[in-house]
């Protein structure tokens, strides 16, 4: 519920503080007094797109603050949570417009965008009038309105989920078909390359090992003779034999040298051990350097084959084994592709069948709901003096989508036998107001927590019809809150709270103000609406009669 609206320096409003109440709030005043400015200001703080020049002449900026009470479970609490904003039972919206056109907004003292305000406004306020393109006159929203009327939210969610599942299944099938087609395009190349890799069977690190082996074998012939000479120089006929001979000579006389030969004997022993180790190492090197001449040719052939295959595929030699695994995986997918296509095709068919069934069930629910809605609206038209008019909800086929397979449109015919057409194309101003009101009465049954604003929805009607319009507005306001801008005394008389919009002139400055009216002031205001500028006793009497009638 809208509890308060504070306006500062907006258009011709200097400073205005309004405390609205539950029930039916009526706003009246002479033409040009500023009733539309109130709606412009409220729309501004709610983020609605409207007139650009809003700041009062001479002011640096204009500001509007709106305060709402939020009962438990109000949809705005969920929107606040999604936006990451603090939530409580009080919601304060504030928006500032500077002279240069910059707009800044806050929700509960947190800086927000205009889009955040609009998301909140969708669950806080509904505006209805003859030129309202946000609500009932917008055919694009009629399907959602019918679904809300029939409480089809849960079924719509299931249809939307089924549509998503169907779309995902189709994308998976299309992706598999594309991948399989691309794989088939290169199938010959894959199989030929795989055969080459399998025949060669390269291993990681093999290129470096073959290159080292090749270089060793290439130099073996050149160094083998020198290595053999070194071996002979150390072996039994060389250094090793000389050391052994020296050891025997010294051993024979060591006991007579009184220990002087012990150190030399130890050193010779160590030298003999080192020579023996060196001889064995050289011997092993000779074994390595001794190879079959064909081994060099074979090593070179394999090394060159590995490097040629690596160049062919644009990879490093050590990556050939990884490439082989990748190609093998592609061939495996290619070979299994047919089975995958069958599986994905079956999954898509199942998803399409599930969506079609749910969409058909939703369509049937809509068909039944539109008959109930049409009957309810027709019942409301009779008291509004439109008993000969026809309201019909038309459902036609639409391209399947997340919301089902139906297009929904509210159509009217002002007289039986006359062609039906869209609400805003067929009905005149007064008729359109009554159609909208009848429809809104039916749609708001059971709703709570939403502030509804009707902007001169009674235009073009008078007398008993205007009284019926007022009664219907009061019915909508029962248990909720309705704000009505009206020129009809019959509608003003049924209001639970009455506000008068006045235009005042001080010097050359025009300002607009809004004041709550007590009972006697209401009588004078309704008398003015009946009689014009000169309020007669007869007009006051008629006004009292209207007020008394509204209380019965």
Order of alpha helices (4+ residues) and beta strands (2+ residues): beta-beta-beta-alpha-beta-alpha-beta-beta-beta-alpha-beta-alpha-alpha-alpha-alpha-alpha-alpha-alpha-alpha-beta-beta-beta-alpha-alpha-beta-alpha-beta-alpha-beta-beta-alpha-alpha
